[in-house]
Amino acid sequence: MLMTAQLTVKQAALIEVLRSMGAGWHSRAAIATAMGKNRLNPLDIAALDELSAFVEIERRAVIGDRPSFAQYEYRLTPKEGNIAKP
């Protein structure tokens, strides 16, 4: 688990948004809406992907009607230490 002091401002904001959204998987569009944005920018997506590399956030690809186009969803890992607020 990443320590809060090691997180960038963007990463910490993304974790807080996911905490406020509750349990379950959330699309990039839903995360952007919760942040007050129309869509996530490439830096937001990179921050989510970096966090998923540290097991802070899980990512999954959802294949819809077009097999060549995957949509990604994110959630906080279901470990107690990651979900509980400090």
N, C-alpha and C positions, 0 to 999 in steps of 0.2 A: 504494500500500500504506500502511496506517496504521502509524504508529510505535507501539511498545509504550507509550511514555509518554502517548500520546493516548487509549489505550483505557481504558474504565471497568473496574472490577473484574469486573463481570458479563461484559463482552465478552471480557476476557482469560481468564476461566474457561471460557467457551464455546469459545474457540479451543483451549485446552488439552484440553478434553474431545474435541473433534473430532480433534485430533492423536492422542490416545490411542486413538481408535476406528479409526484407519487410513484408508486410501484408500477411496473409494467414497461413495455416497449414503447418508445416514442419516435416518430419519424422526424427527419430533419425539418420538415415544414412545421410540425407542431412545436419543436424546440425553438425555431425562429420566431414563431408567434408568441411564445412565452417570454422571449427576450425583447419583444416589441419591434421585431424586424419582419420584412417581407420574406426574406430567405437568408440562409446562412451563407456567409462569404467563405472563400477558400481558406482563410486563416482560422475561422471557426471550425470548419471541417477538419483541418489539420490538427487543431487542438483536441478535438474529440478523438481522432485517431491516435494521437500521442497518448491520451489518457487510457484508451483501450489497450494499448501496448503494455501499460503498467497495471492492468487488471482493475483499475479504478472504475472503468466503464466497459460494458460489453457491447459489441457491435454484431449485427447480423444482417445479411443480405436477404431481401424479400424479392422473389421473382414474381412479377405480375403477368400481364397479358403478353408482354414482349420479352421473350427469354433473353434477348441480348441487353436488356436494360434492367439493372437491379436498383432497387430502392433500399436505403440503409436505415435501420432503426437502432436506437441506443437505449440502454438502461444502466442504472447503477448496479454494480455487482451485489448479489443478495447476501453479502457478508455483513454481519452486524456492525463491524467497525467502520465500514464504508458508508452505511446508510445513516447511522446515528449522527446527530449534529454534535459538534465539539462543545 
